[in-house]
Amino acid sequence: AKGFVVGGTPSEQLYGVCESLYQADLEPEDLFETMSQSLLAAVDRDCITGWGANTHVITPDSAVSRVLKGRMD
């Protein structure tokens, strides 16, 4: 995996999704969208993972934090 790092309970699921969606040099908003889709897809495939994620996109000019809410069934 070049250009990204994954970790946590759904790391196996994250690798597959990230390898499909990640591209180098994404704009911050595109990176957030890619990260969000990857995280939510992995969480949906691993019931032990939880119900969402706290995300942080850090650039030289800013840091933006957001909360993703996932399925709760």
CYANA upper distance limits for C-alpha pairs under 8 A (distance plus 0.5 A):
  1 ALA  CA      5 VAL  CA      7.89
  1 ALA  CA     15 TYR  CA      8.19
  1 ALA  CA     19 GLU  CA      7.53
  3 GLY  CA     24 ALA  CA      7.25
  4 PHE  CA     18 CYS  CA      8.50
  4 PHE  CA     22 TYR  CA      8.48
  6 VAL  CA     11 SER  CA      6.34
  6 VAL  CA     14 LEU  CA      7.03
  6 VAL  CA     15 TYR  CA      7.31
  7 GLY  CA     11 SER  CA      5.49
  9 THR  CA     46 ASP  CA      8.48
  9 THR  CA     48 ILE  CA      7.93
  9 THR  CA     49 THR  CA      6.24
 10 PRO  CA     14 LEU  CA      6.57
 10 PRO  CA     42 ALA  CA      6.48
 10 PRO  CA     43 VAL  CA      7.18
 10 PRO  CA     46 ASP  CA      6.72
 10 PRO  CA     49 THR  CA      6.86
 11 SER  CA     15 TYR  CA      6.69
 11 SER  CA     42 ALA  CA      8.49
 12 GLU  CA     16 GLY  CA      7.35
 13 GLN  CA     17 VAL  CA      7.03
 13 GLN  CA     42 ALA  CA      5.56
 13 GLN  CA     45 ARG  CA      7.72
 13 GLN  CA     46 ASP  CA      8.48
 14 LEU  CA     18 CYS  CA      6.29
 14 LEU  CA     38 SER  CA      6.83
 14 LEU  CA     39 LEU  CA      7.29
 14 LEU  CA     41 ALA  CA      8.46
 14 LEU  CA     42 ALA  CA      5.95
 15 TYR  CA     19 GLU  CA      6.42
 16 GLY  CA     20 SER  CA      7.00
 17 VAL  CA     21 LEU  CA      6.75
 17 VAL  CA     38 SER  CA      6.02
 17 VAL  CA     41 ALA  CA      7.89
 17 VAL  CA     42 ALA  CA      7.86
 18 CYS  CA     22 TYR  CA      5.81
 18 CYS  CA     35 MET  CA      8.37
 18 CYS  CA     38 SER  CA      6.44
 21 LEU  CA     34 THR  CA      6.86
 21 LEU  CA     38 SER  CA      8.04
 22 TYR  CA     34 THR  CA      7.13
 26 LEU  CA     30 ASP  CA      6.31
 26 LEU  CA     31 LEU  CA      5.97
 27 GLU  CA     31 LEU  CA      6.49
 28 PRO  CA     32 PHE  CA      6.65
 28 PRO  CA     57 VAL  CA      7.19
 28 PRO  CA     59 THR  CA      8.09
 29 GLU  CA     33 GLU  CA      6.81
 30 ASP  CA     34 THR  CA      6.65
 31 LEU  CA     35 MET  CA      6.44
 31 LEU  CA     57 VAL  CA      8.28
 32 PHE  CA     36 SER  CA      6.40
 32 PHE  CA     57 VAL  CA      7.27
 33 GLU  CA     37 GLN  CA      6.63
 34 THR  CA     38 SER  CA      6.62
 35 MET  CA     39 LEU  CA      6.57
 36 SER  CA     40 LEU  CA      6.54
 36 SER  CA     68 LEU  CA      7.77
 37 GLN  CA     41 ALA  CA      6.46
 38 SER  CA     42 ALA  CA      6.67
 39 LEU  CA     43 VAL  CA      6.57
 39 LEU  CA     52 GLY  CA      8.39
 39 LEU  CA     53 ALA  CA      8.00
 40 LEU  CA     44 ASP  CA      6.57
 40 LEU  CA     52 GLY  CA      7.48
 40 LEU  CA     70 GLY  CA      6.90
 41 ALA  CA     45 ARG  CA      7.10
 42 ALA  CA     46 ASP  CA      7.01
 43 VAL  CA     47 CYS  CA      7.32
 43 VAL  CA     49 THR  CA      6.27
 43 VAL  CA     50 GLY  CA      7.31
 43 VAL  CA     51 TRP  CA      7.76
 43 VAL  CA     52 GLY  CA      7.78
 43 VAL  CA     70 GLY  CA      8.11
 44 ASP  CA     70 GLY  CA      8.35
 44 ASP  CA     71 ARG  CA      7.78
 51 TRP  CA     69 LYS  CA      6.65
 51 TRP  CA     70 GLY  CA      5.22
 51 TRP  CA     71 ARG  CA      6.35
 51 TRP  CA     72 MET  CA      6.41
 52 GLY  CA     67 VAL  CA      7.91
 52 GLY  CA     68 LEU  CA      5.59
 52 GLY  CA     69 LYS  CA      4.92
 52 GLY  CA     70 GLY  CA      5.01
 52 GLY  CA     71 ARG  CA      8.13
 53 ALA  CA     67 VAL  CA      6.42
 53 ALA  CA     68 LEU  CA      5.59
 53 ALA  CA     69 LYS  CA      7.27
 53 ALA  CA     70 GLY  CA      8.47
 54 ASN  CA     65 SER  CA      7.61
 54 ASN  CA     66 ARG  CA      6.43
 54 ASN  CA     67 VAL  CA      5.09
 54 ASN  CA     68 LEU  CA      6.70
 55 THR  CA     65 SER  CA      6.01
 55 THR  CA     66 ARG  CA      5.73
 55 THR  CA     67 VAL  CA      6.60
 55 THR  CA     68 LEU  CA      7.78
 56 HIS  CA     63 ALA  CA      7.25
 56 HIS  CA     64 VAL  CA      6.09
 56 HIS  CA     65 SER  CA      4.91
 56 HIS  CA     66 ARG  CA      7.05
 57 VAL  CA     63 ALA  CA      6.20
 57 VAL  CA     64 VAL  CA      5.79
 57 VAL  CA     65 SER  CA      7.07
 58 ILE  CA     62 SER  CA      6.55
 58 ILE  CA     63 ALA  CA      4.83
 58 ILE  CA     64 VAL  CA      6.98
 59 THR  CA     63 ALA  CA      6.67
